[in-house]
Structure formats: C-alpha cells, structure tokens
Amino acid sequence: MIKKIQNLKINYVQYGKGKDVVLLHGWGQNIEMMEPLGKNLCENNRITILDFPGFGSSQKPEIAYTIYDYTTILHDFLEELKVNNPILIGHSFGGRVAICYASKYEVSKLVLLASPFRSQEKRGLKIKILKSLKKIKCLDGLAEVAKKHMGSRDYRNADGVMREILVNTVTANLENEVKKINVPTLIIWGENDNEVPVSEAKVLEKMIPDSAAIILKGTHYAYLENLNQVISILRNFI
C-alpha cells in the first residue's frame, strides 16, 4: 500500500487487530526485515511496517534528511493512518528514529533492537552489515535483500543523497532525546554485535528510567537469530 506523506510516496503494510505496534527497519533494509516479527505478533495487535523514504519501495528524498526529518515523516505517516500512542519497535536505524519519536510524541512502549544513539564511524558500515547478515544461515535470502537495497541505489546514486543521509545519521548524537524517554522500554542486543557495541545497551538502560536490557547470543541481528525467544519476550512485554 502507498501513502503520500510530505510529497513522498511511502510504501507500507498493515495487518492484524488490537494494540498498534509499529515496526521500524534498519539502514539499507525494508519491510521484509521486520516481517518475521510482524507475522508473529499480529494475532492480538495491529501491525504497521513502512519502508522509510529512500528504502524498499518508498520514494527517495530529494534532499539529505536528518534523523529528525525521518521522525517527522513517521509522525505524519502515523497520523494519516490514525495510529495513536503506538508501541514502537525499531532496529538499528529504525531504533534511532524510535528514540527521537518517543522523546517528542506519545508512545505507550518502546523496544530498541541494537539501536545506536551516539555518533558512529560510517566507514565500512555497509560491508559490515552485509557480512553480519551472511553469517546467519537461515537468513541468506534476507542478506540478498539487504544487498539489493544497500547497493547501487543507496550508495551510488548520482546525487549521492542517500550517502549524505547516512552521514547525517551516523554522526547524530541522540543522548538528549534518550533522556526524555519516560515510557517502559525494552532494550535487546546481541552480545557479539560488531556494528553497535553491547556496552551501549547498558548505557541506554541507565539513561532510561523504566527500562531493561536483555543481552542475547548473536550479532547485530540477534532479534532474527533468536526469533522465537524474541517473539516470546515481545509478547510478554506488549
């Protein structure tokens, strides 16, 4: 399905009935990467997953968005769909957006999956993510999906806008936004995450009053590597 938000065509899926749960994918990814969660949580919840602008089948921005621009887009998108006070679940880049959103707008609960919130080095990020995906035997197909959406379109466009957006994203410091979060927050991380150190999970746990960090075996994609366990944890939390 498509919604036009701020003159951008946003691709999304929505299914299920019940509490609103919004799933936000990571950098270079798309709806597919969050479907394993959505399909397992839709029995008692209304699931909404979107392709962020510039990813999947959503339209690419003409200017270099910041993480705050993506947050505003998400807010306008959810308002258009009449999704109020949702449970936000964000992975990596999607977690950054979730942090910003929860610091400014109403959410009932928050789940951060390997979500960076301080400035990171951008060099080699794409390659690291692809290598991490390929190590997960059951996710070979998703690695190819990620490669497709992280390759020529995101990094080799003539105008380079997605590369500029990446720089804006990984250099953003969201510590002030984290301090404003006051809803129940679950923090899930892989103990061998090479993209965002697991120590960041502990920092987040200290900064967010009503939060708990759960450290699982695995990498930056621990939520997929431990899918059944994560689904059980999320169902109890929701």
N, C-alpha and C positions, 0 to 999 in steps of 0.2 A: 504494500500500500504506500501511497505517496501523500505527503502533506507539504504545502508550500509555506515555509517559515522565513521571514525576512528575505523574501525573494529567492530563497534556495529551496530546491526540491529535496525533501527529506524522506528517505525510504525507511519503512518500519514494519514490524509485525505486532499484532496484539491478539491475545487469546486467553481463554480461561475466565473464571468469575471469582470475585472475592476481593480481598485486600489488593491494593495496587502495588505491584512490585515492578520496578524499572531496572533493567539490566544495561550496563554501560560497558562497551568493549574497550580493549586496549589499542595502542597505537598500531596502525597498519592493518587492523583487523576489521571485522564486520559482524553482522548479526549472527552468523554461523558459529562464531566462537563462544557466544553466550547461550546458544540454543540448548546445549546439554543441561544447563541449569534451568532454563525456562520450561523445557518439556517435562522436567521432573518436579516443578513447583506449581504447575498450572491447575492442579486439581482443586485447590481451595484459594487460589489467587488469580487476579487478572494480571497477566504478564505483558509488559511493553518493552520491546527492544528496538532500538533505532541504529541505523548507520550514521555515525557522525558525519557532518559535511566534509567531503574530501575522501571518504572511505566507502567501501562497498558500493552500493548503487545510489548513494546520495550525491548531490551536486557539489562540486568543488568551489570553495570560496574564491573570490577574485582578489581578495587582499589577505595579508598574513594575520589570521586570527590569533588572539591570545587565549589562554585557558579561560579567561573571564568572558570572552566573546562566546566561547563554546557553552559556558554556563548560562548565559543569557539566551542563546539559541535553545538550549534544553528547557529552560523555563517557559519560553514562549510556545514551544512544541507541546509540553505537558498541559499548559493552559488550554491550548487548542483542542486537545483530546479530553479535556475535563478530568485530568488526573491530578488529584489533590492530596497533599500530605502523604506521599508515597514512601515505600521502603526502597531505598536506593542501594543497588549492589554494583560496585564498579571495580573493574580490573585494570591495574596499571594506569594508563592514560585516562581511562574511564573513572578510576578512583580519584584522580586529580580533579576531574570535573565534579565528581560527587562531593568531594571535600568543599569545593567552592560553593556548590549549590546548597549544601547543608549549613554552611556558615551564613547564608543570606536568605534562604527560603525555607518554608516549613517542610520537614520530612518527619516521618514517625520513627524510623530506624535507619541505620546506616551500616553497610557492610563494605569493608575495604579489603580487596584482594591484591596483595603485593602492590600497594599504591604509593608511589613516591610523592613526597611533598616538599622536598628541598631540591636545590639546584643539582643537576646531574651532568656528567660529561656526555656529549652527544656522539663522540667518535665511536664508530663501530656498533652503534646501538642496533641497527637493522640486522647486521650479521649475527650478533649475539642472540637476538630474539629468534631468528630462524634456526640457529644451531640448537637452541633450547627446545624448540618445538620438535625438531627431528629426533631428539633423544627419547621422546615419548612414543613408544612403539605403536600404541593404539591411535595415535594422532597424526600419522603420516599424511593423511588427506588434508587435515587442517593446516599442516605445515605448508602444503602446496597452496592452500587458500591464502594463508598469510603472505607467502612469497608473491603471489599474484598481486595482492593489494598493497604490498610494501615495495614493489619493484619499480617499474618504469613510471607508473602514474604518480606515485608519491615522491619519488626522489629524482626523477629525470625529466620532469615537465620543463618546457622551455622557460616558463616564467618563474619556476622554482618556488612557487608559493607554499607548497607543502613542506619543502625544506626549511623555509622561513618559519613556518608554523611550528615545526619540530624544535627549532632553536628557541622560539618563544616559550615553548612548553617546558623543555628540559632545563631552562635557566630560571624558571619562575620559582620563587620561594613562597610557599603557602603556609608558613608557620602561624602567621596572624589569623588566617582562616581556620586552621585547625583549632586554635584556642577558643574560637567562637562556637564550636560544636557542643551541643548540650543534650543530644539525644542518645539513647542506647546504641552503642557502636560495637560491631564485631570486626576484629582485625585478623585476617587469615593469611599466612605466609608460608612459603617453602623454606626449609632450613638450609637448602643449598641454592638459594636464589642468587644467581650471578649478575642479575640486572639491578636489583634493589636489595641491598644487604638486609638480612633478617634483623639486624640490630635496629633498623628503622621501625620495625613493628613494636619493639619495646618502647621506643621514644614516643610513638603515637599513643601507646597505651597510657603512658604517664601524662601526656598532654590532654587527653580527652577523659574527663571525669568518670563518666559511666561507660567504660569500655573494657573489653577483654581481648587479649591476643591469643590466638591458637596457632601454634607452630607445627606444621606437618612435614612429613618427608617429601622431598621433591624440589622442584626448581621454581622459576618464575610462574610456571603454570601448575602449581600444586593443586589449584582448585579443580583442574581436569585430571591430574594424575591420581587424585584421591576423591574422585567424583562421588562415589556412594557415601563416603564419610562426610563430605562437604554437604551433600544434599540433606543428610540426617541432621547435621548441625544447623543448617539454614532453616529447616522445617521447625525445629525446636525454638530457634530464635524468633522466627516470624510469628 
